[in-house]
Amino acid sequence: MKNDLISIVIPAFNAKEYIASAIESVLGQEGLECEFEIIVVDDCSQDGTASFVREKFNLQSVRVIELEKNSGPAHARNVGIEASKGNYISLLDSDDIFQPEKLASQYTFLENNPGRGAVITASKTIVDKKYGKDITYHFPVTKLEQAKEVFFSKIARFTSTLFFRKELYQSTGGFDCSMNHFEDHEFLLRCIKHSNLGYINQLLTCYRVRDDGLSGSISEVSFLNSRQKFEEKAFDIFPELKVFEHEYWSNEYFGLGKILLFQKRNRKRSRSYFKKSISGNMQNVKPYIGLMLSYLPLFVSMKIRKKLILES
């Protein structure tokens, strides 16, 4: 065994339903040439997550840190990383799962590529306890092209795939606790800026898609404010991204239109954002389709949307 240590940091809020599967997936890792520790940071859960983890996983390798007040995943991750003893950090959301060879593959990758500070992987979705679509990325060579993919959320749902050197975390300053959304995207942009990002095109992580996800519950104001804040942060890190501002907002308006139409069932409000999306990028066909569907009876648009490109 090598002297390195990998710290797996799991932020948890009311995670009792799924967190056992997440931890068990770490404990079941295969082929790893170094030790690891698991740090669960309980973000003031109300369902007994912390006590559940302590009772079920009474192991020296599993630590639980309880926060005094709910502060969000950015702060929880920072607390876990700061408390970690490892020189490598692997993030894992409390409802996601590692494949058995995940840590060994990423550890070997960074050991063999000393010029890279972080690495992400492809992943597979889990929907209703069944495997769904694969999440793979077009991974460019240059930093700016990588940043563009993150900016446009073409590299997304990557948080539980992210594996990095602790020294990179220290040089970037960690997660931005002022951000309630897109804090992982903003952190990855800074990782790209400060180091070289790697990509393993293997399905090494399982990302759980849940019905109680954030997108359906977020308000229009919160949606727009979070995108505005992320845009400002992204421009600070990579000023070169400013040329894509109109395209960025066209995509975000389209996304909000989809939420309003298919999740909130508000056809009238969805139309205004589909129209804004079209005005921002008239070559994008998706908002035209969304606008068309908003004029159809809701049960009809719900039935045919999966056959169209609106699902991507």
MARTOR-98434 format. One record per residue: x, y, z of N, C-alpha, C in turn; residue in three letters. Coordinates in steps of 0.001 Angstrom, whole numbers, padded with zeros to 6 digits, always signed. Atoms other than C-alpha are relative to their C-alpha. Example, Ala and Ser with C-alpha at 12.3 -4.5 7.8 and 13.67 -1.06 7.14 Angstrom:
// residues 2
+000890-001190+000000+012300-004500+007800+000900+001200+000000ala/-000820-001190-000060+013670-001060+007140-000770+001090+000730ser/
END
This chain:
// residues 312
+000834-001203+000000+000000+000000+000000+000869+001253+000000met/-000709-001272+000030+001135+003532-000767-000405+000853+001194lys/+000227-000828-001181+001286+006252+001881-001060+001074-000213asn/+001028-001009+000263-001346+008441+000200-001296-000344+000739asp/+001302+000183-000625-004789+008929+001753-001036+000783-000791leu/+001107-000653+000702-008024+009714-000064-001104+000299+001006ile/+001106-000398-000869-010678+011646+001839-001258+000176-000846ser/+001280-000112+000701-014231+011137+000584-000917+000857+000844ile/+000799-000973-000743-016347+014108+001644-001439-000061-000489val/+001415+000162+000326-020126+013621+001769-000818+001033+000779ile/+000921-000909-000683-022316+016650+002592-001378-000657+000060pro/+001267+000701-000165-025645+015444+003951-001031+000890+000671ala/+001127-000698-000609-028980+017099+004627-001250-000843-000184phe/+001163+000891+000050-031952+014877+005505+000234-001126-001006asn/-000482+000972+000993-030110+012099+003692-000158-001445+000443ala/+000086+001332-000592-031128+009077+005760-000445-001063-001002lys/+000554+000974+000936-032959+007412+002865+001062-000618-000910glu/-000940+000457+001020-029971+007137+000535+001446-000107+000465tyr/-001413-000145-000329-026757+007790+002440+000689-001331+000275ile/-000626+001310-000238-026170+004151+003433+000545-000583-001294ala/-000457+000506+001297-025937+003198-000244+001242+000736-000464ser/-001163-000791+000388-023484+006043-000839+001250-000472+000750ala/-001148+000418-000806-021199+005003+002020+000422-001423-000350ile/-000324+001389+000353-021419+001299+001154+000731-000083-001338glu/-000681+000013+001296-020337+002124-002397+001465+000394+000148ser/-001393-000357-000267-017162+003688-000972+000716-001168+000680val/-000607+001122-000719-016490+000809+001389+000237-001196-000920leu/-000149+001104+000947-016819-001566-001576+000970+000270-001133gly/-000961-000318+001058-014045+000041-003626+001025-001117-000169gln/-000911+001100+000340-011722-002398-005384+001266+000531-000664glu/-001252-000278+000702-008090-002295-006525+000714+001257+000431gly/-000596-001253-000442-007146+000774-004511+001325-000261+000706leu/-001343+000220-000523-003450+001061-003644+000337+000884+001185glu/-000235-000811-001179-003871+003429-000700-001240-000041+000885cys/+001118-000012-000937-006116+003959+002318-000949+001164-000315glu/+000937-001105+000143-009207+006157+002440-000743+000219+001310phe/+000876-000334-001114-011389+007907+004996-001279+000607-000560glu/+001289-000558+000400-015050+008909+004769-000408+001045+001029ile/+000424-001081-000885-016189+012241+006207-001399+000441-000411ile/+001379-000431+000225-019939+012851+006431-000210+001302+000762val/+000265-001293-000635-020796+016496+007113-001506+000210+000015val/+001451-000129-000132-024357+016667+008437-000379+001471+000144asp/+000334-001418+000079-025845+020040+007535-001312+000285+000736asp/+001154-000263-000862-028335+020231+010413-001241-000764-000476cys/+001126+000826+000445-030548+017366+009209-001046-000129+001097ser/+001116+000191-000929-033954+016836+010804-000487-001446+000029gln/+000474+001384+000096-034263+013131+009986+000925-000997+000702asp/-000893+000896-000723-031511+011738+012211+001117-000588-000832gly/-001059+000503+000884-028940+011346+009433+001285-000304+000768thr/-001279+000160-000692-025934+011807+011742+000005-001229+000903ala/+000058+001146-000915-027016+009280+014375-000150-001305-000769ser/+000161+001189+000845-028054+006827+011654+001340-000472-000536phe/-001317+000352+000555-024590+006938+010063+000907-000550+001093val/-000851+000466-001100-022835+006569+013411-000359-001424+000435arg/+000443+001328-000458-024915+003529+014378+000260-001075-001054glu/-000138+001007+001067-024773+001780+011005+001445-000219-000410lys/-001395+000095+000458-021115+002514+010210+000932+000377+001150phe/-000859-000215-001169-019267+002252+013478+001419-000453-000337asn/-001315+000353+000526-015891+002220+011739+000968+001157+000217leu/-001021-001031-000179-012651+004078+012289+000156+000859-001249gln/-000168-000714+001265-012638+005080+008640-001174+000928-000322ser/+001183-000831+000254-016040+006829+008873-000157+001015+001131val/+000182-001065-000983-016301+010194+010638-001245+000813-000341arg/+001173-000855+000192-019393+012352+011144+000245+001336+000687val/-000096-001353-000537-019238+016118+011602-001398+000617-000069ile/+001319-000624-000028-022449+017857+012676+000136+001521+000073glu/-000016-001458+000007-022900+021528+011778-001093+000546+000909leu/+000950-000580-000936-024702+023804+014218-001181+000656-000692glu/+001109-000575+000754-026810+025467+011527+000124-000386-001464lys/+000018+000362+001415-027836+024665+007984+000654+001107-000817asn/-000784-001006+000723-025360+026413+005680+000162-000302-001483ser/-000085+000331+001415-025641+024650+002313+001188-000881-000331gly/-001036+000974+000365-023438+022182+000430+001392+000580-000163pro/-001330-000593+000172-020601+024615-000320+000736+000046+001334ala/-000620-000079-001329-019914+025242+003360+000273-001397+000550his/-000185+001363-000508-020407+021568+004230+001213-000667-000641ala/-001165+000589+000675-017867+020494+001616+001290+000626+000522arg/-001200-000650-000521-015369+023087+002817+000365-000518+001387asn/-000246+000502-001352-015761+021915+006424+000601-001399-000063val/-000504+001365+000125-015225+018311+005387+001411-000058-000529gly/-001341-000003+000586-012187+019074+003276+001019+000552+000988ile/-000915-000579-000988-010631+021264+005960+000311-000997+001119glu/-000199+000988-001070-011091+018435+008486+000672-001274-000492ala/-000536+001235+000570-009717+015797+006127+001499-000140+000267ser/-001418+000307-000189-006356+014117+006567+000667-000417-001314lys/-000523+000517+001255-005960+013026+002956+000698+001040-000844gly/-000610-000883+000991-003801+014482+000225-000756-000036-001325asn/+000929+000029+001121-006479+013524-002310-001415+000128+000554tyr/+001385-000210-000408-010139+014578-002089-000926-000548-001084ile/+001038+000479+000917-013110+012816-003661-001351+000434+000552ser/+001312-000462-000440-016555+014398-003472-001055-001053-000315leu/+001122+000918+000231-019724+012348-003147-001243+000600+000623leu/+001276-000440-000551-023267+013628-002781-000683-001179+000679asp/+000511+001046-000888-025280+011695-000228-000973-000966-000670ser/+000921+000906+000691-027660+010151-002765+000619-000621-001251asp/-000676+000580+001156-025079+009169-005394+000823-001219+000408asp/-000693+001276-000250-023017+005983-005723+001260-000074-000851ile/-001223+000297+000738-019459+005101-006715-000072-001418-000562phe/-000237+001342+000515-018774+002151-009000+001264-000551+000671gln/-001090+000592-000798-016278-000311-007424+001408+000447-000378pro/-001350-000358+000436-013282+000825-009495+000209+001511-000089glu/-000037-001453+000180-013967+004573-009262+001240+000641+000608lys/-001126-000655-000666-011374+005666-006721+001343-000481-000538leu/-001261+000532+000517-008650+003355-008021+000328+000605-001364ala/-000220-000548+001343-009119+004659-011571+000471+001452+000070ser/-000370-001408-000079-008912+008318-010583+001319+000213+000736gln/-001271-000087-000722-006099+007833-008094+001158-000341-000939tyr/-001048+000403+000943-004035+006011-010729+000213+001071-001069thr/-000092-001038+001028-004836+008718-013282+000847+001172+000487phe/-000765-001148-000495-003511+011550-011102+001427-000379+000371leu/-001358+000452-000292-000526+009506-009958+000831-000054-001279glu/-000706+000107+001285+000381+008961-013618+000053+001314-000767asn/+000038-001305+000667-000338+012575-014578+000244+001106+001032asn/-000303-000970-001060+001438+014818-012050-000301+001447-000381pro/+000318-001356+000430+000681+017893-014149-001470+000339+000085gly/+001438-000241-000116-003060+017515-013590-000393+000033+001476arg/+000398-000159-001388-004751+018645-010402-001324-000635+000347gly/+001335+000545-000243-008217+017152-010828-000429-000851-001182ala/+000510+000850+001066-010116+014562-012831-001470-000295+000266val/+001406+000381-000073-013795+013917-013555-000214-001236-000873ile/+000293+001201+000782-015478+010877-015090-001388+000102-000610thr/+001372+000181+000469-018524+009876-017051-000805-000649+001113ala/+000841+000582-001033-021493+008700-015008-001291-000533-000607ser/+001277+000577+000409-024790+006883-015205-001077+000490+000948lys/+001086-000467-000850-028137+008134-013939-000767-001183+000592thr/+000909+000956-000630-030396+006255-011559-001351+000684+000144ile/+001357-000536-000069-034128+006885-011945-000914-001100+000515val/+000900+001002-000593-036604+005048-009701+000699-001346+000187asp/-000795+001185-000329-033892+002572-008651+000435-000788-001230lys/-000443+000644+001236-033174+001723-012301+001007+000897-000700lys/-000982-000784+000738-030249+002798-014453-000667+000719-001168tyr/+000524-000800+001100-031082+005591-016876+001080+000276-001025gly/-000929-000329+001073-029058+007422-019489+001410+000208+000527lys/-001401-000261-000320-025287+007735-019531+000283+001494-000129asp/-000432-001393+000078-023696+011129-018877+001474+000002-000387ile/-001370-000095+000498-020599+011515-021006+000209+001409-000534thr/-000309-001366+000376-018830+014690-022045+000900+000064-001227tyr/-001024-000417+000962-017156+016219-025025+001034+000760+000811his/-001008-000587-000876-013888+017062-023291+001102+000637-000826phe/-000997-000687+000822-011802+019719-025066+001384-000014+000645pro/-001387-000017-000466-008062+020141-024751+000326+001290+000742val/-000427-001283-000566-007736+023856-023974-000829+000375+001225thr/+000680-000452-001205-008659+025488-020680-001258+000803-000336lys/+001147-000834+000340-010975+028021-022335-001154-000844-000527leu/+001063+000857+000525-012909+025345-024221-000611-000844+001114glu/+000538+000726-001154-013234+023316-021014-000898+000916+000830gln/+000788-000967-000766-014456+026428-019193-001325+000297-000691ala/+001230-000250+000759-016985+027046-021955-000995-001137+000192lys/+000888+001152-000206-018380+023520-021552-000651+000055+001385glu/+000546-000124-001358-018800+024114-017801-000977+001170+000058val/+000837-001202+000000-020263+027596-018367-001379-000281-000577phe/+001261+000335+000641-022948+026199-020637-000636-001279+000561phe/+000509+001216-000665-023543+023215-018307-000028-001203-000927ser/-000170+001213+000805-022501+020796-021019+000855-001007+000763lys/-000598+000818-001037-020196+019487-018345-000777+000316+001268ile/+000885-000215-001143-022726+019113-015530-000208-001324+000720ala/+000244+001202-000809-023813+016650-012849+001305-000772+000246arg/-001337+000594-000125-020125+016042-012286+000478-000070+001440phe/-000542-000216-001345-019837+016799-008553+000508-001283+000634thr/-000408+001256-000634-019710+013192-007363+001065-000744-000791ser/-001098+000595+000764-017189+012366-010079+001320+000720+000258thr/-001187-000859-000125-014735+015093-009016+000983-000541+001041leu/-001090+000539-000815-011417+013858-007590+001182+000933-000216phe/-001045-001011+000188-008608+016333-006910+001028-000053+001120phe/-001049-000109-000998-005400+017006-005068-000413+001060+001034arg/+000387-000958-001040-005927+018768-001743+000710+001328-000189lys/-000747-001245+000223-003277+021309-002686-000711+000891-001017glu/+000765-000794+000961-005517+022388-005582-001140+000720+000722leu/+001039-000632-000814-008359+023040-003150+000574+001194+000753tyr/-000612-001072-000782-006014+025133-001049+000380+001193-000869gln/-000397-001096+000886-004797+027173-004014-001205+000744-000580ser/+001199-000650+000539-008345+027876-005272-000810+000712+001070thr/+000768-000625-001075-009714+028857-001862-001274-000732+000347gly/+001163+000799-000362-012383+026179-001761-001287+000455-000670gly/+001308-000326+000553-016090+026418-002523-000462+001367+000490phe/+000499-001334-000315-017743+029842-002574-001312-000132+000773asp/+001178+000191-000856-020196+029806+000349-001074+001059-000224cys/+001016-001004+000316-022002+032896-000976-000952-000492-001083ser/+000817+000530+001089-023450+030734-003756-000851-001163+000495met/+000915+001083-000351-026530+028593-003130-000200-000971-001150asn/+000125+000834+001194-026545+027215-006672+001251+000189-000852his/-001142-000038+000918-023790+026423-009190+001334+000185+000711phe/-001268-000116-000708-021160+026468-006454+001011-001033-000486glu/-000902+001029+000525-019749+023261-007932+000550+000396-001364asp/-000474-000474+001302-019558+024751-011434+001059+001084+000176his/-000944-001093-000240-017820+027860-010100+001329-000544+000523glu/-001222+000609-000529-015343+025720-008156+000772-000716-001108phe/-000681+000707+001092-014596+023606-011230+000661+000983-000955leu/-000632-001011+000841-013930+026746-013272+001322+000464+000608leu/-001250-000412-000637-011335+027793-010707+001037-001121-000018arg/-000935+001131+000139-009826+024309-010774+000639-000004-001384cys/-000514-000057+001366-009468+024626-014548+000993+001150-000142ile/-000864-001177+000094-007940+028090-014158+001350-000249+000682lys/-001213+000173-000797-005395+026989-011528+000806-001237-000369his/-000691+001261+000260-004512+023550-012881-000452-000557-001344ser/+000454+000689+001200-005137+021039-015643-000986-001087+000404asn/+001068+000944-000315-008347+019007-015566+000089-001210-000912leu/+000013+001227+000774-008467+015395-016675-001394-000598-000072gly/+001309+000633+000194-011344+013235-017870+000190-001474-000312tyr/+000006+001435+000263-011879+009474-017713-001365-000359-000577ile/+001263+000292+000676-014538+008372-020185-000490-001409+000352asn/+000552+001257-000509-015808+005518-018034-001120+000334+000976gln/+001167-000241-000851-019113+005243-016150+000321-000435+001427leu/-000528+000357-001310-017588+005321-012677-000834+000526+001164leu/+000856-000572-001039-020308+007195-010785-001458-000130-000427thr/+001438+000043+000268-024089+006837-010519-000650+001219+000629cys/+000643-001243-000424-026052+010094-010286-001494-000253+000132tyr/+001409+000283-000243-029506+009787-008718-000873+001186-000405arg/+000982-001007+000414-032330+011723-010395-001225-000169+000889val/+001091+000085-000970-034975+012521-007793-001142+000938-000346arg/+001184-000818+000275-038519+013859-008076-000038+001261+000840asp/+000011-001170-000880-037869+016256-005197+001191+000907-000263asp/-001156-000821+000356-035003+017945-007054-000312+001482+000064gly/+000129-001438-000231-034386+021663-006803-000714+000731-001123leu/+000457-000803+001131-035389+022759-010298-001495+000263+000035ser/+001439-000175+000002-039122+022204-009825-000505+000924+001084gly/+000454-000798-001132-039320+024116-006548+000547+001419-000012ser/-000637-001309+000007-037126+027110-007364-000911+001031-000658ile/+000819-001064+000570-038871+030424-008063+000692+000605-001211ser/-000589-000663+001166-038368+032435-011234+001108+000958+000425glu/-000989-000977-000462-036523+035135-009284+001279-000702+000442val/-001182+000737-000463-034208+032624-007601+000750-000621-001170ser/-000605+000590+001187-033591+030880-010920+000860+001034-000717phe/-000710-001031+000762-032602+034098-012661+001158+000595+000804leu/-001075-000568-000829-030588+035483-009726+001189-000948+000106asn/-001097+000962-000120-028584+032270-009371+000808-000064-001290ser/-000717+000006+001287-027741+032288-013082+000793+001278-000185arg/-000709-001271+000093-026804+035966-012914+001274-000019+000837gln/-001163+000046-000884-024476+035366-009985+001074-000916-000562lys/-000985+000908+000584-022837+032376-011645+000679+000637-001204phe/-000578-000666+001164-022350+034381-014847+001077+001000+000432glu/-000962-000995-000474-020618+037173-012923+001277-000665+000518glu/-001163+000721-000522-018347+034699-011125+000821-000605-001140lys/-000691+000625+001129-017544+032900-014371+000796+001027-000795ala/-000695-001048+000744-016624+036177-016104+001225+000495+000765phe/-001163-000388-000794-014308+037042-013215+001148-000991-000182asp/-001022+001046+000125-012487+033724-013618+000524-000082-001424ile/-000354+000071+001421-012534+033579-017426-000689+001151-000736phe/+000614-001130+000701-013219+037051-018915-000305-000298-001473pro/+000214+000351+001414-013022+035433-022356-001413-000544-000259glu/+001349+000565+000162-016466+033902-021719-001057+001071-000268leu/+000984-001069+000155-018167+037300-021961-000608+000051-001400lys/+000517-000030+001381-018556+036924-025735-001174-000959-000178val/+001081+000979+000111-021009+034087-025065-001213+000375+000843phe/+001053-000382-000939-023341+036088-022835-001394-000192-000578glu/+001336+000129+000589-026316+036193-025236-000397-001470-000157his/+000271+001426+000148-026045+032493-025965-000284-000651+001354glu/+000206+000526-001348-025791+031742-022246-001424+000261+000466tyr/+001336-000341-000479-029007+033596-021428-001088-000624-000852trp/+000966+000709+000838-030796+032080-024401-000234-001411+000538ser/+000124+001350-000555-030076+028641-022941-000719+000005+001345asn/+000618-000043-001327-031097+029666-019420-001479+000360-000083glu/+001413-000332+000179-034357+031275-020568-000771-001220-000517tyr/+000637+001223+000496-035136+028084-022451-000214-000988+001144phe/+000125+000903-001136-034455+026044-019320-001111+000408+000945gly/+001064-000477-000872-036756+028235-017239-001362-000200-000656leu/+001252+000265+000722-039432+027966-019918-000435-001444+000145gly/+000321+001432-000186-039246+024171-019674-000543-000282+001390lys/+000457+000210-001370-039607+024262-015891-001427+000518+000175ile/+001320-000595-000143-042611+026567-016092-001064-000797-000749leu/+000971+000733+000804-044294+024493-018794-000253-001400+000544leu/+000165+001416-000292-043646+020917-017716-000071-000327+001501phe/+000030+000280-001433-043180+021169-013937-001004+000868+000746gln/+000934-000894-000675-045175+024209-012858-001320+000136-000756lys/+001243+000018+000803-047800+023785-015616-000513+001411-000296arg/+000372-001382+000277-047773+027515-016365+000362+000312-001447asn/-000289-000150+001434-048065+027709-020127+000241+001458-000383arg/-000118-001411+000371-048492+031478-020316+001361+000560+000372lys/-001294-000503-000417-045375+032279-018289+001137-000651-000783arg/-001058+000686+000743-043332+029670-020161+000238+000661-001352ser/-000123-000602+001336-044046+031420-023461+000921+001218+000022arg/-000818-001213-000048-042395+034652-022339+001485-000354+000006ser/-001409+000385-000045-039137+032817-021629+000441-000727-001257tyr/-000347+000591+001295-039237+030750-024797+000259+001118-001027phe/-000187-001116+000923-039590+034045-026694+001320+000730+000285lys/-001282-000614-000342-036658+035570-024782+001163-000861-000480lys/-001042+000908+000456-034616+032501-025604+000212+000126-001503ser/-000091-000139+001461-035396+032868-029299+000694+001311-000372ile/-000606-001300+000324-034438+036557-029287+001504+000008+000286ser/-001418+000060-000328-031083+035678-027732+000810-000842-000958gly/-000702+000885+000934-030212+032952-030234-001033-000584-000950asn/+001064+000381+000919-032526+032668-033212+000300-001294-000747met/-000358+001232+000695-030626+029655-034568-000280-001249+000826gln/+000284+001136-000868-031517+027451-031596-001448-000442-000201asn/+001341+000472+000341-034508+025315-032581-000818-000369+001234val/+000720+000502-001171-035390+024144-029058-001072+000956+000526lys/+001060-000873-000517-037231+027276-027837-001192+000138-000944pro/+001123-000014+000931-039326+027270-031019-000928-001183+000293tyr/+000794+001184-000319-040449+023751-030160-000723+000197+001329ile/+000629-000271-001283-041084+024761-026548-001178+000948-000128gly/+001075-000967+000215-043157+027723-027701-001208-000675-000650leu/+001084+000725+000670-045193+025487-029989-000763-000878+000998met/+000641+000895-000966-045856+022985-027193-000810+000762+001042leu/+000715-000776-001016-046980+025763-024843-001406+000371-000439ser/+001336-000307+000510-050013+026349-027091-000867-001248-000137tyr/+000754+001256+000053-051063+022700-027064-000579-000326+001368leu/+000475+000468-001307-053175+021091-024336+001138-000666+000754pro/-001135+000444-000791-050857+020191-021480+000235-001499-000099leu/-000188+001448+000054-051504+016454-021624+000605-000426-001335phe/-000575+000312+001306-050586+016489-025319+001493+000337-000004val/-001413-000407-000012-047344+018429-024819+000829-000914+000899ser/-000712+000905-000895-046393+016138-021918+000287-001333-000681met/-000163+001291+000675-046873+013066-024098+001059+000038-001084lys/-000898-000018+001162-044862+014229-027074+001378+000573+000313ile/-001285-000649-000256-042004+016063-025324+001154-000988+000021arg/-001087+000979-000075-039999+012874-024746+000452-000454-001371lys/-000380+000386+001350-039995+012244-028473+000749+001112-000725lys/-000667-001143+000597-038474+015646-029137+001297+000294+000749leu/-001316-000298-000566-035086+017171-028334-000077+000817+001267ile/+000120-000775-001221-036508+019086-025361+000530-000742+001208leu/-000463+000785-001131-035411+016256-023101+001490+000125+000232glu/-001463-000069-000138-031707+016837-023725+000407+001287+000664ser/
END
